[in-house]
């Protein structure tokens, strides 16, 4: 009971239980065991680990914070895609996808992570190139969501995209990754401050 790590997990579990959520997305968890330990501490709610993913770069070094998805019900589909496997994007990161039953509906959850090119914050040319890669990533995510949508029989399906694709606007005002998603029907997060579009 005096172990600081266990105490911290208990505090996090208590905080999360207050939301009575069907799905929880956590960023920065250490490993799968930590996620499963946290899910166990959330009883009497029954959560299971749907996904745990850390995208890695060429040298097998993590390029983004880990993403974990916990849900009350098992996913009907789940996978993770590195941007580089698209054949068009050589940047770090990728997206995790899970189709989750919530009540009588389905939520198709995307958690997209994009790692900026080194120097994109100070070099205009790199910032433009970075924006182009983010736009390709947004198009790839959109293509995947349209493909999933065309295969669904349940009309009560919501698509939710989380992550940092919108952060590119801070590097290059012409970054169109958010616009690409919005034109396809995604709506920006009304809870996010204007300086931090999500």
C-alpha positions in Angstrom: 0.0 0.0 0.0 3.0 2.4 0.5 4.4 1.7 -3.0 4.2 5.2 -4.8 3.5 3.6 -8.2 0.5 1.6 -6.9 -0.7 4.8 -5.0 -0.5 6.8 -8.3 -2.4 4.1 -10.2 -5.1 4.1 -7.6 -5.4 7.9 -7.8 -5.7 7.8 -11.6 -8.3 5.0 -11.4 -10.4 7.0 -9.0 -10.2 10.1 -11.2 -11.2 8.1 -14.3 -14.1 6.3 -12.6 -15.7 9.6 -12.0 -16.3 10.0 -15.8 -18.3 6.8 -16.1 -16.8 6.5 -19.6 -17.4 3.7 -22.1 -14.0 4.3 -23.8 -10.8 5.8 -22.3 -7.8 6.9 -24.3 -4.5 7.3 -22.4 -1.3 8.8 -23.6 2.1 8.1 -22.2 1.5 4.8 -20.3 4.7 2.9 -19.7 3.6 -0.5 -21.0 0.8 -3.0 -21.4 1.1 -4.3 -17.9 0.6 -0.8 -16.5 -2.6 -0.4 -18.6 -3.9 -3.8 -17.4 -3.1 -2.9 -13.8 -5.0 0.4 -14.2 -8.0 -1.4 -15.7 -8.0 -3.8 -12.8 -8.1 -0.9 -10.3 -11.2 0.5 -11.9 -13.5 -2.2 -10.6 -16.5 -2.5 -10.2 -16.3 -1.2 -13.8 -15.0 -3.8 -16.1 -12.5 -2.3 -18.5 -10.2 -4.2 -20.9 -7.1 -3.1 -22.8 -8.1 -2.8 -26.5 -4.8 -1.4 -27.8 -1.4 -0.4 -26.6 0.9 1.1 -29.2 4.1 3.0 -29.4 5.2 4.1 -32.9 8.9 3.7 -33.5 11.3 5.2 -36.0 14.1 3.7 -38.1 16.4 3.0 -35.2 13.5 1.4 -33.2 13.4 4.4 -30.9 9.9 5.5 -29.9 8.9 8.6 -31.9 5.7 9.4 -30.1 4.1 8.8 -26.7 2.4 5.5 -26.2 -1.4 5.3 -26.8 -3.6 3.0 -24.8 -7.3 2.4 -25.4 -9.4 0.9 -22.6 -13.1 0.0 -23.2 -15.9 -1.6 -21.4 -16.7 -3.9 -24.3 -14.4 -5.8 -26.7 -13.5 -4.1 -30.0 -15.0 -5.6 -33.1 -11.8 -4.6 -35.0 -8.5 -3.0 -34.0 -5.2 -2.3 -35.8 -2.3 0.1 -35.9 -0.7 1.5 -39.0 2.7 3.2 -39.3 2.6 6.2 -41.7 5.6 4.7 -43.6 3.6 1.6 -44.5 1.4 3.9 -46.7 4.2 4.2 -49.2 3.7 8.0 -49.3 4.8 9.2 -45.9 8.3 8.6 -44.5 7.7 10.5 -41.3 7.4 9.0 -37.9 4.2 8.0 -36.2 1.0 6.5 -37.5 -2.5 5.8 -36.2 -4.3 3.3 -34.0 -7.8 2.3 -35.0 -10.5 0.5 -33.0 -14.2 -0.2 -33.7 -16.0 -0.2 -30.4 -19.6 -1.0 -29.4 -21.0 1.8 -27.2 -24.6 1.1 -26.3 -26.4 0.2 -29.6 -24.0 2.3 -31.6 -20.4 1.8 -32.9 -17.6 4.3 -32.4 -14.7 4.0 -34.9 -11.9 5.6 -32.9 -8.7 6.9 -34.5 -5.7 8.1 -32.5 -3.3 9.7 -35.0 0.3 10.7 -34.1 2.5 12.6 -36.4 6.2 13.3 -35.6 7.5 16.6 -37.1 10.6 16.7 -39.1 13.7 17.9 -37.2 14.1 21.6 -37.8 10.5 22.2 -38.9 10.1 24.8 -36.1 12.9 27.0 -37.4 13.2 26.2 -41.1 10.5 27.5 -43.5 11.2 24.9 -46.2 11.1 22.0 -43.7 7.9 23.4 -42.2 6.3 23.4 -45.7 7.5 19.8 -46.3 6.3 18.8 -42.8 2.8 20.3 -43.6 2.7 18.3 -46.9 3.5 15.1 -45.0 0.8 15.9 -42.4 -1.7 16.5 -45.2 -0.8 13.1 -46.7 -1.3 11.5 -43.3 -4.7 13.2 -43.0 -5.7 11.9 -46.4 -4.5 8.4 -45.5 -6.6 8.4 -42.3 -9.6 9.8 -44.3 -9.2 7.0 -46.9 -9.1 4.4 -44.2 -12.2 5.8 -42.5 -14.1 5.9 -45.8 -13.1 2.3 -46.5 -14.4 1.3 -43.0 -17.6 3.3 -43.5 -18.3 1.6 -46.8 -18.1 -1.8 -45.1 -20.4 -1.1 -42.2 -23.9 -2.3 -41.9 -24.7 -0.4 -38.7 -26.0 3.1 -39.6 -25.5 4.4 -36.1 -21.7 4.8 -36.3 -19.6 7.7 -35.2 -16.1 8.4 -36.3 -13.8 10.0 -33.8 -10.2 11.2 -34.6 -7.9 12.2 -31.8 -4.2 13.0 -31.9 -1.8 15.7 -33.0 -2.4 16.2 -36.7 -3.7 19.7 -36.1 -0.5 20.7 -34.4 1.0 21.4 -37.8 -0.9 24.8 -37.9 1.5 26.1 -35.3 4.5 25.3 -37.5 3.0 26.4 -40.9 -0.2 28.4 -41.3 -0.8 26.8 -44.7 -1.0 23.3 -43.1 -4.2 21.8 -44.6 -4.4 18.6 -42.6 -7.4 19.8 -40.4 -9.1 21.3 -43.5 -8.9 17.9 -45.3 -10.7 16.2 -42.4 -13.2 19.0 -41.9 -14.2 19.0 -45.6 -14.9 15.3 -45.3 -17.3 15.8 -42.4 -15.1 15.7 -39.3 -15.9 18.5 -36.8 -13.2 20.2 -34.7 -13.2 19.7 -31.0 -15.4 22.4 -29.5 -13.7 22.0 -26.2 -10.2 22.7 -27.5 -8.9 26.3 -27.1 -8.5 28.1 -30.4 -4.7 28.1 -29.9 -4.8 24.3 -29.7 -7.0 22.8 -32.4 -7.7 19.1 -31.9 
